[in-house]
């Protein structure tokens, strides 16, 4: 994969993590169960770390 592909995939993961964080933090517990909030927050962290890894680290290895 090229440098642009890593940047695009990394930024997509970071953007997705923002939506997962917002869902985990602001959806009231009346609408969904509490374990779904926890899962959304964990997935948000995973996508954020994965996006940073793809955007920064793998991009530099291809240079």
PDB file of N, CA, C, O and CB in Angstrom:
ATOM      1  N   UNK A   1       0.835  -1.175   0.000  1.00  0.00           N
ATOM      2  CA  UNK A   1       0.000   0.000   0.000  1.00  0.00           C
ATOM      3  C   UNK A   1       0.881   1.240   0.000  1.00  0.00           C
ATOM      4  O   UNK A   1       1.964   1.252   0.586  1.00  0.00           O
ATOM      5  CB  UNK A   1      -0.951  -0.003   1.207  1.00  0.00           C
ATOM      6  N   UNK A   2       0.410   2.254  -0.651  1.00  0.00           N
ATOM      7  CA  UNK A   2       1.167   3.482  -0.730  1.00  0.00           C
ATOM      8  C   UNK A   2       0.959   4.375   0.483  1.00  0.00           C
ATOM      9  O   UNK A   2       0.148   4.087   1.363  1.00  0.00           O
ATOM     10  CB  UNK A   2       0.801   4.223  -1.973  1.00  0.00           C
ATOM     11  N   UNK A   3       1.712   5.462   0.502  1.00  0.00           N
ATOM     12  CA  UNK A   3       1.633   6.399   1.619  1.00  0.00           C
ATOM     13  C   UNK A   3       0.249   7.018   1.731  1.00  0.00           C
ATOM     14  O   UNK A   3      -0.262   7.211   2.835  1.00  0.00           O
ATOM     15  CB  UNK A   3       2.678   7.492   1.464  1.00  0.00           C
ATOM     16  N   UNK A   4      -0.354   7.327   0.599  1.00  0.00           N
ATOM     17  CA  UNK A   4      -1.684   7.933   0.610  1.00  0.00           C
ATOM     18  C   UNK A   4      -2.726   6.964   1.160  1.00  0.00           C
ATOM     19  O   UNK A   4      -3.652   7.378   1.857  1.00  0.00           O
ATOM     20  CB  UNK A   4      -2.076   8.382  -0.800  1.00  0.00           C
ATOM     21  N   UNK A   5      -2.581   5.693   0.855  1.00  0.00           N
ATOM     22  CA  UNK A   5      -3.526   4.696   1.369  1.00  0.00           C
ATOM     23  C   UNK A   5      -3.457   4.603   2.886  1.00  0.00           C
ATOM     24  O   UNK A   5      -4.491   4.524   3.550  1.00  0.00           O
ATOM     25  CB  UNK A   5      -3.246   3.325   0.749  1.00  0.00           C
ATOM     26  N   UNK A   6      -2.243   4.611   3.442  1.00  0.00           N
ATOM     27  CA  UNK A   6      -2.095   4.563   4.894  1.00  0.00           C
ATOM     28  C   UNK A   6      -2.685   5.806   5.546  1.00  0.00           C
ATOM     29  O   UNK A   6      -3.339   5.715   6.585  1.00  0.00           O
ATOM     30  CB  UNK A   6      -0.623   4.420   5.275  1.00  0.00           C
ATOM     31  N   UNK A   7      -2.455   6.972   4.935  1.00  0.00           N
ATOM     32  CA  UNK A   7      -3.017   8.205   5.481  1.00  0.00           C
ATOM     33  C   UNK A   7      -4.541   8.165   5.460  1.00  0.00           C
ATOM     34  O   UNK A   7      -5.188   8.523   6.444  1.00  0.00           O
ATOM     35  CB  UNK A   7      -2.511   9.419   4.694  1.00  0.00           C
ATOM     36  N   UNK A   8      -5.110   7.733   4.346  1.00  0.00           N
ATOM     37  CA  UNK A   8      -6.561   7.689   4.206  1.00  0.00           C
ATOM     38  C   UNK A   8      -7.176   6.698   5.189  1.00  0.00           C
ATOM     39  O   UNK A   8      -8.179   7.008   5.832  1.00  0.00           O
ATOM     40  CB  UNK A   8      -6.948   7.318   2.775  1.00  0.00           C
ATOM     41  N   UNK A   9      -6.592   5.525   5.308  1.00  0.00           N
ATOM     42  CA  UNK A   9      -7.107   4.522   6.234  1.00  0.00           C
ATOM     43  C   UNK A   9      -6.950   4.980   7.679  1.00  0.00           C
ATOM     44  O   UNK A   9      -7.845   4.771   8.498  1.00  0.00           O
ATOM     45  CB  UNK A   9      -6.392   3.187   6.024  1.00  0.00           C
ATOM     46  N   UNK A  10      -5.824   5.599   7.992  1.00  0.00           N
ATOM     47  CA  UNK A  10      -5.604   6.105   9.345  1.00  0.00           C
ATOM     48  C   UNK A  10      -6.578   7.204   9.714  1.00  0.00           C
ATOM     49  O   UNK A  10      -7.134   7.198  10.812  1.00  0.00           O
ATOM     50  CB  UNK A  10      -4.193   6.614   9.486  1.00  0.00           C
ATOM     51  N   UNK A  11      -6.792   8.150   8.807  1.00  0.00           N
ATOM     52  CA  UNK A  11      -7.744   9.227   9.077  1.00  0.00           C
ATOM     53  C   UNK A  11      -9.173   8.704   9.183  1.00  0.00           C
ATOM     54  O   UNK A  11      -9.959   9.207   9.985  1.00  0.00           O
ATOM     55  CB  UNK A  11      -7.661  10.289   7.987  1.00  0.00           C
ATOM     56  N   UNK A  12      -9.510   7.710   8.389  1.00  0.00           N
ATOM     57  CA  UNK A  12     -10.848   7.116   8.474  1.00  0.00           C
ATOM     58  C   UNK A  12     -11.066   6.455   9.832  1.00  0.00           C
ATOM     59  O   UNK A  12     -12.141   6.578  10.419  1.00  0.00           O
ATOM     60  CB  UNK A  12     -11.053   6.088   7.348  1.00  0.00           C
ATOM     61  N   UNK A  13     -10.055   5.761  10.329  1.00  0.00           N
ATOM     62  CA  UNK A  13     -10.160   5.136  11.654  1.00  0.00           C
ATOM     63  C   UNK A  13     -10.288   6.184  12.751  1.00  0.00           C
ATOM     64  O   UNK A  13     -11.060   6.005  13.693  1.00  0.00           O
ATOM     65  CB  UNK A  13      -8.943   4.247  11.924  1.00  0.00           C
ATOM     66  N   UNK A  14      -9.542   7.268  12.637  1.00  0.00           N
ATOM     67  CA  UNK A  14      -9.616   8.328  13.644  1.00  0.00           C
ATOM     68  C   UNK A  14     -10.994   8.983  13.638  1.00  0.00           C
ATOM     69  O   UNK A  14     -11.554   9.254  14.701  1.00  0.00           O
ATOM     70  CB  UNK A  14      -8.524   9.385  13.396  1.00  0.00           C
ATOM     71  N   UNK A  15     -11.544   9.238  12.459  1.00  0.00           N
ATOM     72  CA  UNK A  15     -12.882   9.836  12.364  1.00  0.00           C
ATOM     73  C   UNK A  15     -13.935   8.886  12.926  1.00  0.00           C
ATOM     74  O   UNK A  15     -14.846   9.320  13.631  1.00  0.00           O
ATOM     75  CB  UNK A  15     -13.215  10.192  10.899  1.00  0.00           C
ATOM     76  N   UNK A  16     -13.821   7.604  12.622  1.00  0.00           N
ATOM     77  CA  UNK A  16     -14.761   6.622  13.157  1.00  0.00           C
ATOM     78  C   UNK A  16     -14.663   6.548  14.678  1.00  0.00           C
ATOM     79  O   UNK A  16     -15.676   6.386  15.359  1.00  0.00           O
ATOM     80  CB  UNK A  16     -14.502   5.240  12.542  1.00  0.00           C
ATOM     81  N   UNK A  17     -13.454   6.665  15.208  1.00  0.00           N
ATOM     82  CA  UNK A  17     -13.289   6.616  16.661  1.00  0.00           C
ATOM     83  C   UNK A  17     -13.982   7.794  17.337  1.00  0.00           C
ATOM     84  O   UNK A  17     -14.510   7.648  18.439  1.00  0.00           O
ATOM     85  CB  UNK A  17     -11.804   6.603  17.029  1.00  0.00           C
ATOM     86  N   UNK A  18     -13.988   8.955  16.693  1.00  0.00           N
ATOM     87  CA  UNK A  18     -14.673  10.119  17.263  1.00  0.00           C
ATOM     88  C   UNK A  18     -16.170   9.842  17.390  1.00  0.00           C
ATOM     89  O   UNK A  18     -16.776  10.164  18.412  1.00  0.00           O
ATOM     90  CB  UNK A  18     -14.429  11.377  16.392  1.00  0.00           C
ATOM     91  N   UNK A  19     -16.762   9.255  16.369  1.00  0.00           N
ATOM     92  CA  UNK A  19     -18.187   8.947  16.431  1.00  0.00           C
ATOM     93  C   UNK A  19     -18.486   7.883  17.487  1.00  0.00           C
ATOM     94  O   UNK A  19     -19.511   7.953  18.166  1.00  0.00           O
ATOM     95  CB  UNK A  19     -18.684   8.482  15.066  1.00  0.00           C
ATOM     96  N   UNK A  20     -17.597   6.897  17.628  1.00  0.00           N
ATOM     97  CA  UNK A  20     -17.804   5.879  18.655  1.00  0.00           C
ATOM     98  C   UNK A  20     -17.692   6.478  20.052  1.00  0.00           C
ATOM     99  O   UNK A  20     -18.478   6.145  20.939  1.00  0.00           O
ATOM    100  CB  UNK A  20     -16.795   4.741  18.489  1.00  0.00           C
ATOM    101  N   UNK A  21     -16.709   7.368  20.249  1.00  0.00           N
ATOM    102  CA  UNK A  21     -16.590   8.048  21.541  1.00  0.00           C
ATOM    103  C   UNK A  21     -17.836   8.863  21.853  1.00  0.00           C
ATOM    104  O   UNK A  21     -18.362   8.801  22.964  1.00  0.00           O
ATOM    105  CB  UNK A  21     -15.359   8.952  21.557  1.00  0.00           C
ATOM    106  N   UNK A  22     -18.304   9.622  20.880  1.00  0.00           N
ATOM    107  CA  UNK A  22     -19.491  10.444  21.106  1.00  0.00           C
ATOM    108  C   UNK A  22     -20.709   9.583  21.431  1.00  0.00           C
ATOM    109  O   UNK A  22     -21.514   9.931  22.294  1.00  0.00           O
ATOM    110  CB  UNK A  22     -19.776  11.311  19.880  1.00  0.00           C
ATOM    111  N   UNK A  23     -20.833   8.468  20.739  1.00  0.00           N
ATOM    112  CA  UNK A  23     -21.939   7.564  21.042  1.00  0.00           C
ATOM    113  C   UNK A  23     -21.825   6.976  22.430  1.00  0.00           C
ATOM    114  O   UNK A  23     -22.821   6.876  23.147  1.00  0.00           O
ATOM    115  CB  UNK A  23     -22.001   6.454  20.025  1.00  0.00           C
ATOM    116  N   UNK A  24     -20.620   6.584  22.819  1.00  0.00           N
ATOM    117  CA  UNK A  24     -20.430   6.000  24.143  1.00  0.00           C
ATOM    118  C   UNK A  24     -20.589   6.991  25.272  1.00  0.00           C
ATOM    119  O   UNK A  24     -20.978   6.617  26.378  1.00  0.00           O
ATOM    120  CB  UNK A  24     -19.088   5.380  24.229  1.00  0.00           C
ATOM    121  N   UNK A  25     -20.294   8.244  25.007  1.00  0.00           N
ATOM    122  CA  UNK A  25     -20.361   9.239  26.075  1.00  0.00           C
ATOM    123  C   UNK A  25     -21.722   9.910  26.199  1.00  0.00           C
ATOM    124  O   UNK A  25     -22.147  10.242  27.306  1.00  0.00           O
ATOM    125  CB  UNK A  25     -19.317  10.283  25.852  1.00  0.00           C
ATOM    126  N   UNK A  26     -22.411  10.115  25.080  1.00  0.00           N
ATOM    127  CA  UNK A  26     -23.596  10.966  25.116  1.00  0.00           C
ATOM    128  C   UNK A  26     -24.923  10.271  24.872  1.00  0.00           C
ATOM    129  O   UNK A  26     -25.970  10.890  25.061  1.00  0.00           O
ATOM    130  CB  UNK A  26     -23.445  12.022  24.130  1.00  0.00           C
ATOM    131  N   UNK A  27     -24.924   9.015  24.462  1.00  0.00           N
ATOM    132  CA  UNK A  27     -26.207   8.316  24.335  1.00  0.00           C
ATOM    133  C   UNK A  27     -26.666   7.966  25.750  1.00  0.00           C
ATOM    134  O   UNK A  27     -25.928   7.311  26.487  1.00  0.00           O
ATOM    135  CB  UNK A  27     -26.085   7.017  23.423  1.00  0.00           C
ATOM    136  N   UNK A  28     -27.861   8.385  26.141  1.00  0.00           N
ATOM    137  CA  UNK A  28     -28.307   8.116  27.513  1.00  0.00           C
ATOM    138  C   UNK A  28     -28.508   6.626  27.764  1.00  0.00           C
ATOM    139  O   UNK A  28     -28.831   5.860  26.856  1.00  0.00           O
ATOM    140  CB  UNK A  28     -29.603   8.864  27.800  1.00  0.00           C
ATOM    141  N   UNK A  29     -28.310   6.242  29.009  1.00  0.00           N
ATOM    142  CA  UNK A  29     -28.442   4.830  29.376  1.00  0.00           C
ATOM    143  C   UNK A  29     -29.888   4.355  29.335  1.00  0.00           C
ATOM    144  O   UNK A  29     -30.159   3.158  29.429  1.00  0.00           O
ATOM    145  CB  UNK A  29     -27.871   4.597  30.760  1.00  0.00           C
ATOM    146  N   UNK A  30     -30.805   5.288  29.196  1.00  0.00           N
ATOM    147  CA  UNK A  30     -32.211   4.908  29.047  1.00  0.00           C
ATOM    148  C   UNK A  30     -32.424   4.266  27.673  1.00  0.00           C
ATOM    149  O   UNK A  30     -33.238   3.354  27.532  1.00  0.00           O
ATOM    150  CB  UNK A  30     -33.144   6.148  29.227  1.00  0.00           C
ATOM    151  N   UNK A  31     -31.694   4.742  26.665  1.00  0.00           N
ATOM    152  CA  UNK A  31     -31.876   4.252  25.296  1.00  0.00           C
ATOM    153  C   UNK A  31     -31.185   2.911  25.064  1.00  0.00           C
ATOM    154  O   UNK A  31     -31.728   2.047  24.376  1.00  0.00           O
ATOM    155  CB  UNK A  31     -31.350   5.275  24.303  1.00  0.00           C
ATOM    156  N   UNK A  32     -29.988   2.729  25.633  1.00  0.00           N
ATOM    157  CA  UNK A  32     -29.240   1.487  25.435  1.00  0.00           C
ATOM    158  C   UNK A  32     -28.710   1.012  26.781  1.00  0.00           C
ATOM    159  O   UNK A  32     -28.686   1.774  27.747  1.00  0.00           O
ATOM    160  CB  UNK A  32     -28.072   1.685  24.418  1.00  0.00           C
ATOM    161  N   UNK A  33     -28.291  -0.230  26.844  1.00  0.00           N
ATOM    162  CA  UNK A  33     -27.771  -0.759  28.106  1.00  0.00           C
ATOM    163  C   UNK A  33     -26.368  -0.223  28.372  1.00  0.00           C
ATOM    164  O   UNK A  33     -25.697   0.271  27.466  1.00  0.00           O
ATOM    165  CB  UNK A  33     -27.758  -2.301  28.084  1.00  0.00           C
ATOM    166  N   UNK A  34     -25.942  -0.326  29.609  1.00  0.00           N
ATOM    167  CA  UNK A  34     -24.661   0.266  30.003  1.00  0.00           C
ATOM    168  C   UNK A  34     -23.477  -0.463  29.374  1.00  0.00           C
ATOM    169  O   UNK A  34     -22.439   0.158  29.144  1.00  0.00           O
ATOM    170  CB  UNK A  34     -24.524   0.255  31.518  1.00  0.00           C
ATOM    171  N   UNK A  35     -23.599  -1.758  29.089  1.00  0.00           N
ATOM    172  CA  UNK A  35     -22.455  -2.466  28.509  1.00  0.00           C
ATOM    173  C   UNK A  35     -22.193  -2.010  27.076  1.00  0.00           C
ATOM    174  O   UNK A  35     -21.060  -2.090  26.601  1.00  0.00           O
ATOM    175  CB  UNK A  35     -22.692  -3.981  28.542  1.00  0.00           C
ATOM    176  N   UNK A  36     -23.224  -1.534  26.383  1.00  0.00           N
ATOM    177  CA  UNK A  36     -23.012  -1.022  25.024  1.00  0.00           C
ATOM    178  C   UNK A  36     -22.212   0.271  25.078  1.00  0.00           C
ATOM    179  O   UNK A  36     -21.369   0.510  24.214  1.00  0.00           O
ATOM    180  CB  UNK A  36     -24.365  -0.791  24.302  1.00  0.00           C
ATOM    181  N   UNK A  37     -22.463   1.114  26.085  1.00  0.00           N
ATOM    182  CA  UNK A  37     -21.654   2.323  26.254  1.00  0.00           C
ATOM    183  C   UNK A  37     -20.189   1.965  26.443  1.00  0.00           C
ATOM    184  O   UNK A  37     -19.310   2.599  25.860  1.00  0.00           O
ATOM    185  CB  UNK A  37     -22.155   3.149  27.450  1.00  0.00           C
ATOM    186  N   UNK A  38     -19.926   0.951  27.256  1.00  0.00           N
ATOM    187  CA  UNK A  38     -18.547   0.522  27.497  1.00  0.00           C
ATOM    188  C   UNK A  38     -17.913  -0.018  26.223  1.00  0.00           C
ATOM    189  O   UNK A  38     -16.754   0.279  25.930  1.00  0.00           O
ATOM    190  CB  UNK A  38     -18.502  -0.543  28.598  1.00  0.00           C
ATOM    191  N   UNK A  39     -18.661  -0.804  25.471  1.00  0.00           N
ATOM    192  CA  UNK A  39     -18.142  -1.357  24.213  1.00  0.00           C
ATOM    193  C   UNK A  39     -17.832  -0.237  23.225  1.00  0.00           C
ATOM    194  O   UNK A  39     -16.809  -0.285  22.541  1.00  0.00           O
ATOM    195  CB  UNK A  39     -19.154  -2.348  23.594  1.00  0.00           C
ATOM    196  N   UNK A  40     -18.696   0.768  23.140  1.00  0.00           N
ATOM    197  CA  UNK A  40     -18.453   1.887  22.229  1.00  0.00           C
ATOM    198  C   UNK A  40     -17.191   2.650  22.610  1.00  0.00           C
ATOM    199  O   UNK A  40     -16.426   3.056  21.736  1.00  0.00           O
ATOM    200  CB  UNK A  40     -19.651   2.834  22.220  1.00  0.00           C
ATOM    201  N   UNK A  41     -16.968   2.849  23.897  1.00  0.00           N
ATOM    202  CA  UNK A  41     -15.763   3.547  24.343  1.00  0.00           C
ATOM    203  C   UNK A  41     -14.509   2.735  24.050  1.00  0.00           C
ATOM    204  O   UNK A  41     -13.497   3.288  23.618  1.00  0.00           O
ATOM    205  CB  UNK A  41     -15.848   3.851  25.835  1.00  0.00           C
ATOM    206  N   UNK A  42     -14.569   1.424  24.283  1.00  0.00           N
ATOM    207  CA  UNK A  42     -13.411   0.565  24.003  1.00  0.00           C
ATOM    208  C   UNK A  42     -13.113   0.538  22.509  1.00  0.00           C
ATOM    209  O   UNK A  42     -11.954   0.637  22.106  1.00  0.00           O
ATOM    210  CB  UNK A  42     -13.657  -0.869  24.522  1.00  0.00           C
ATOM    211  N   UNK A  43     -14.146   0.406  21.688  1.00  0.00           N
ATOM    212  CA  UNK A  43     -13.937   0.431  20.238  1.00  0.00           C
ATOM    213  C   UNK A  43     -13.402   1.776  19.775  1.00  0.00           C
ATOM    214  O   UNK A  43     -12.585   1.842  18.857  1.00  0.00           O
ATOM    215  CB  UNK A  43     -15.239   0.114  19.509  1.00  0.00           C
ATOM    216  N   UNK A  44     -13.858   2.846  20.408  1.00  0.00           N
ATOM    217  CA  UNK A  44     -13.337   4.172  20.087  1.00  0.00           C
ATOM    218  C   UNK A  44     -11.846   4.259  20.345  1.00  0.00           C
ATOM    219  O   UNK A  44     -11.100   4.782  19.517  1.00  0.00           O
ATOM    220  CB  UNK A  44     -14.063   5.236  20.891  1.00  0.00           C
ATOM    221  N   UNK A  45     -11.401   3.749  21.494  1.00  0.00           N
ATOM    222  CA  UNK A  45      -9.964   3.743  21.796  1.00  0.00           C
ATOM    223  C   UNK A  45      -9.190   2.881  20.807  1.00  0.00           C
ATOM    224  O   UNK A  45      -8.107   3.259  20.359  1.00  0.00           O
ATOM    225  CB  UNK A  45      -9.722   3.241  23.220  1.00  0.00           C
ATOM    226  N   UNK A  46      -9.752   1.711  20.466  1.00  0.00           N
ATOM    227  CA  UNK A  46      -9.053   0.813  19.539  1.00  0.00           C
ATOM    228  C   UNK A  46      -8.901   1.456  18.164  1.00  0.00           C
ATOM    229  O   UNK A  46      -7.826   1.392  17.567  1.00  0.00           O
ATOM    230  CB  UNK A  46      -9.806  -0.521  19.414  1.00  0.00           C
ATOM    231  N   UNK A  47      -9.959   2.071  17.660  1.00  0.00           N
ATOM    232  CA  UNK A  47      -9.871   2.718  16.351  1.00  0.00           C
ATOM    233  C   UNK A  47      -8.963   3.939  16.385  1.00  0.00           C
ATOM    234  O   UNK A  47      -8.271   4.222  15.407  1.00  0.00           O
ATOM    235  CB  UNK A  47     -11.255   3.119  15.867  1.00  0.00           C
ATOM    236  N   UNK A  48      -8.959   4.666  17.501  1.00  0.00           N
ATOM    237  CA  UNK A  48      -8.071   5.819  17.618  1.00  0.00           C
ATOM    238  C   UNK A  48      -6.607   5.385  17.595  1.00  0.00           C
ATOM    239  O   UNK A  48      -5.801   5.960  16.864  1.00  0.00           O
ATOM    240  CB  UNK A  48      -8.373   6.596  18.904  1.00  0.00           C
ATOM    241  N   UNK A  49      -6.266   4.385  18.385  1.00  0.00           N
ATOM    242  CA  UNK A  49      -4.884   3.901  18.406  1.00  0.00           C
ATOM    243  C   UNK A  49      -4.493   3.270  17.073  1.00  0.00           C
ATOM    244  O   UNK A  49      -3.372   3.459  16.600  1.00  0.00           O
ATOM    245  CB  UNK A  49      -4.695   2.890  19.537  1.00  0.00           C
ATOM    246  N   UNK A  50      -5.415   2.521  16.465  1.00  0.00           N
ATOM    247  CA  UNK A  50      -5.139   1.941  15.152  1.00  0.00           C
ATOM    248  C   UNK A  50      -4.966   2.991  14.077  1.00  0.00           C
ATOM    249  O   UNK A  50      -4.107   2.855  13.206  1.00  0.00           O
ATOM    250  CB  UNK A  50      -6.242   1.002  14.761  1.00  0.00           C
ATOM    251  N   UNK A  51      -5.771   4.032  14.127  1.00  0.00           N
ATOM    252  CA  UNK A  51      -5.649   5.115  13.152  1.00  0.00           C
ATOM    253  C   UNK A  51      -4.341   5.864  13.284  1.00  0.00           C
ATOM    254  O   UNK A  51      -3.708   6.202  12.284  1.00  0.00           O
ATOM    255  CB  UNK A  51      -6.797   6.078  13.300  1.00  0.00           C
ATOM    256  N   UNK A  52      -3.931   6.126  14.524  1.00  0.00           N
ATOM    257  CA  UNK A  52      -2.643   6.794  14.739  1.00  0.00           C
ATOM    258  C   UNK A  52      -1.505   5.910  14.262  1.00  0.00           C
ATOM    259  O   UNK A  52      -0.553   6.391  13.647  1.00  0.00           O
ATOM    260  CB  UNK A  52      -2.452   7.151  16.227  1.00  0.00           C
ATOM    261  N   UNK A  53      -1.604   4.615  14.546  1.00  0.00           N
ATOM    262  CA  UNK A  53      -0.572   3.673  14.100  1.00  0.00           C
ATOM    263  C   UNK A  53      -0.469   3.664  12.581  1.00  0.00           C
ATOM    264  O   UNK A  53       0.630   3.728  12.031  1.00  0.00           O
ATOM    265  CB  UNK A  53      -0.873   2.255  14.617  1.00  0.00           C
ATOM    266  N   UNK A  54      -1.605   3.584  11.904  1.00  0.00           N
ATOM    267  CA  UNK A  54      -1.586   3.566  10.441  1.00  0.00           C
ATOM    268  C   UNK A  54      -1.101   4.888   9.867  1.00  0.00           C
ATOM    269  O   UNK A  54      -0.336   4.904   8.902  1.00  0.00           O
ATOM    270  CB  UNK A  54      -2.972   3.248   9.900  1.00  0.00           C
ATOM    271  N   UNK A  55      -1.536   5.989  10.449  1.00  0.00           N
ATOM    272  CA  UNK A  55      -1.215   7.302   9.897  1.00  0.00           C
ATOM    273  C   UNK A  55       0.240   7.675  10.135  1.00  0.00           C
ATOM    274  O   UNK A  55       0.894   8.205   9.236  1.00  0.00           O
ATOM    275  CB  UNK A  55      -2.120   8.360  10.500  1.00  0.00           C
ATOM    276  N   UNK A  56       0.752   7.410  11.317  1.00  0.00           N
ATOM    277  CA  UNK A  56       2.104   7.869  11.658  1.00  0.00           C
ATOM    278  C   UNK A  56       3.172   6.799  11.444  1.00  0.00           C
ATOM    279  O   UNK A  56       4.141   7.026  10.720  1.00  0.00           O
ATOM    280  CB  UNK A  56       2.138   8.329  13.096  1.00  0.00           C
ATOM    281  N   UNK A  57       3.001   5.650  12.061  1.00  0.00           N
ATOM    282  CA  UNK A  57       4.086   4.668  12.115  1.00  0.00           C
ATOM    283  C   UNK A  57       4.257   3.944  10.786  1.00  0.00           C
ATOM    284  O   UNK A  57       5.369   3.892  10.259  1.00  0.00           O
ATOM    285  CB  UNK A  57       3.827   3.656  13.222  1.00  0.00           C
ATOM    286  N   UNK A  58       3.188   3.387  10.235  1.00  0.00           N
ATOM    287  CA  UNK A  58       3.331   2.634   8.988  1.00  0.00           C
ATOM    288  C   UNK A  58       3.674   3.544   7.819  1.00  0.00           C
ATOM    289  O   UNK A  58       4.324   3.116   6.865  1.00  0.00           O
ATOM    290  CB  UNK A  58       2.053   1.867   8.685  1.00  0.00           C
ATOM    291  N   UNK A  59       3.242   4.792   7.889  1.00  0.00           N
ATOM    292  CA  UNK A  59       3.580   5.743   6.831  1.00  0.00           C
ATOM    293  C   UNK A  59       5.090   5.978   6.803  1.00  0.00           C
ATOM    294  O   UNK A  59       5.683   6.073   5.728  1.00  0.00           O
ATOM    295  CB  UNK A  59       2.827   7.081   7.036  1.00  0.00           C
ATOM    296  N   UNK A  60       5.711   6.071   7.979  1.00  0.00           N
ATOM    297  CA  UNK A  60       7.151   6.316   8.048  1.00  0.00           C
ATOM    298  C   UNK A  60       7.955   5.104   7.609  1.00  0.00           C
ATOM    299  O   UNK A  60       9.044   5.258   7.055  1.00  0.00           O
ATOM    300  CB  UNK A  60       7.548   6.710   9.455  1.00  0.00           C
ATOM    301  N   UNK A  61       7.437   3.889   7.849  1.00  0.00           N
ATOM    302  CA  UNK A  61       8.156   2.682   7.451  1.00  0.00           C
ATOM    303  C   UNK A  61       8.225   2.540   5.938  1.00  0.00           C
ATOM    304  O   UNK A  61       9.156   1.922   5.421  1.00  0.00           O
ATOM    305  CB  UNK A  61       7.497   1.455   8.054  1.00  0.00           C
ATOM    306  N   UNK A  62       7.261   3.099   5.220  1.00  0.00           N
ATOM    307  CA  UNK A  62       7.263   3.002   3.761  1.00  0.00           C
ATOM    308  C   UNK A  62       8.196   4.006   3.113  1.00  0.00           C
ATOM    309  O   UNK A  62       8.542   3.851   1.942  1.00  0.00           O
ATOM    310  CB  UNK A  62       5.871   3.197   3.229  1.00  0.00           C
ATOM    311  N   UNK A  63       8.617   5.037   3.848  1.00  0.00           N
ATOM    312  CA  UNK A  63       9.496   6.063   3.270  1.00  0.00           C
ATOM    313  C   UNK A  63      10.885   5.536   3.016  1.00  0.00           C
ATOM    314  O   UNK A  63      11.745   6.272   2.532  1.00  0.00           O
ATOM    315  CB  UNK A  63       9.574   7.268   4.179  1.00  0.00           C
TER     316      UNK A  63
END
